[in-house]
């Protein structure tokens, strides 16, 4: 599956990493399980009517029931009436590019807790610009610094919003 006009042979990056049907079945099963959990929890809190109106679980229960029904329909369709052609959900090359963004973004959360949001944002932006964008490191560092500084001015000075701080901010007295 090469792009139109491309003469390159089909390599490892062009092989499917996951099939469309597999991802749909997994997603439907996860949403069905979550819907069942919501239905059980709302049934526990009450799904009938009182003299003053519906109990707290009434509407959420039926929304979860409708969602579960849709998931069951989708699972039956995918398992018993599969499409003729098995389409890829994502190719290996595409998944690699997604992971280049997802993994650092996921790491941003614990790094924010350890180093504060401004240092974490600096590292994330400089890393993205250098690693994914292939921009010269000095440009990435200057851009990330300017962004983090403007973010600091906006949140801490202009709006007086408390943001997660790390050792650097404590060292500077913030």
N, C-alpha and C positions, 0 to 999 in steps of 0.2 A: 504494500500500500504506500507507494511513494506519491509525492505531491505532483500535480500536473506540471509537465515541463521538466521534471527532475529525471535525470538519467542514472541516478545512483541505484545500485542494487539494494534489495531489501536486506537491511542489517538488523542487528539486535535491537536497535532503537525503534524499529518499525514493527516488531512483533507485539501482539496484544499482551498487556500486563494483567488485564482482567476482561472477562466477557460481560457484555451488557446484561444478559439474563442472570448471571451469577450475582452481579451487584444488585440488580433489582430484587431478587429473591432475598438476599441478605437484608437489604434496606426495608423491605416489606415485613420481614420477620421481626426486625428490631422495633419498628413502629407498632406492629401488632402486640409485641410484648409490653411496650410502654403503654399502649392503649388499655391492655388488660390490667396493668398495674393501676392506671388512673381510674378505670371502672371499679376495681375492687376498693380502692381508697375512698372514692366518692360514694359507693354503696355503703361503706362503713359509716360515713358521716350523715347519710340519709338522702334518699333519692325520691321520696314521695312528697305529698303536699300536706301542709299543716293548715290550720284555720287562717293563718296570716299570709300564706303563699307557699312557694316551693322551699324545701329544705336546702341547705347549702350545697349538697352534692347533686341536686337534680339536673341542672343544665350541664355541668362538666361531665356527668356520667353519660348523658345522651350524646354529647359531642364525641367522647371517647368511644362510645358504641358505634357511632357512624364511621369514625376513623377505623375502628377494628373491622367493621364490615367491608369497607373499601380495601383494606389490606388483605382480608380473606379472599375477596374477589380477585385481586391482583395475583395472589399466590396461586389460586386455582388456575387462573389464566396462564401464568408462567410455567407451572409444573405440568398441567395436563394438556395445554394447547400451546406449545412453544412455537415461536416463529420459525419459518423455514430456514432462513439464513441466520447464523449466529454472528451478530455484530460485535466488534470490540467496544468495550466501554472506554478504555484508555490504552494508548500505546506506551511501550516502555520509555521512549524518549519524552513523551508528554508527562508521564508520571515522574520522571527524573526532574523535569523543570518544576513541577508542582512541589515536589519534596524540597527543592532548593529554596523555595519560599516558605513552605509549611514548617520545616524543622527549625529554622532560626526564629520564626514567629512564635512557635511553641516555646522555644527556649527563652524568649523575651519575658515571659511571665515570671519564672523563678529568678531570672537575672534582675528583674525589676524589684523583687522582694529583697534581694541581696544588696544590690548596688544603687537602688533608687531609679525612678523613671527617667531622669535626665541622662544619666550615664548609660542606662540600658538603651534608650532611644539613640544616643550617640553611637553606641556599638552596633546596633541593628542597622542604622542608616549607612554608616561607614562600611559595614560588612556587606550589605546588599549592593551598594554602589561598586565596591571593589570586586566582589565574588561573582554576583549575577550580572551586573551591568558592565563589568570589565572596564571601569573608569579608573584613571590614574589614582593611586592611593592618596596623594596629597590633595587632590580635588575632593575625593570622598571624605577625607578627614575635615577639611575646611567646611564643606557643605554640612556635614553632620554636626560640627561644632556650632555653626550659625543656626541650624535648625533647633538644636537643644537649647541654645541661649535664648532664642526667640520664644521657644516653648516655656522656658523658665520665666521670662519677662511677662508673657501673657498670663500664665496661671498664677505665679507667685506674687507678682507685683501688680499687674493691672486688675485681675479678678480676685486676688487674695484667696485662692483655692488651695486647700491642703492636698499635696500630692505625695506619693511614697518617696521618702528620702533615703539616701544611703550614707555610707561613711564619708564620701566627698562633701556632701552638703553639710553634714555635721561638723566636719573639719573646717568648713568655711563659715560656720555659725548660722546655718539656716535650718 
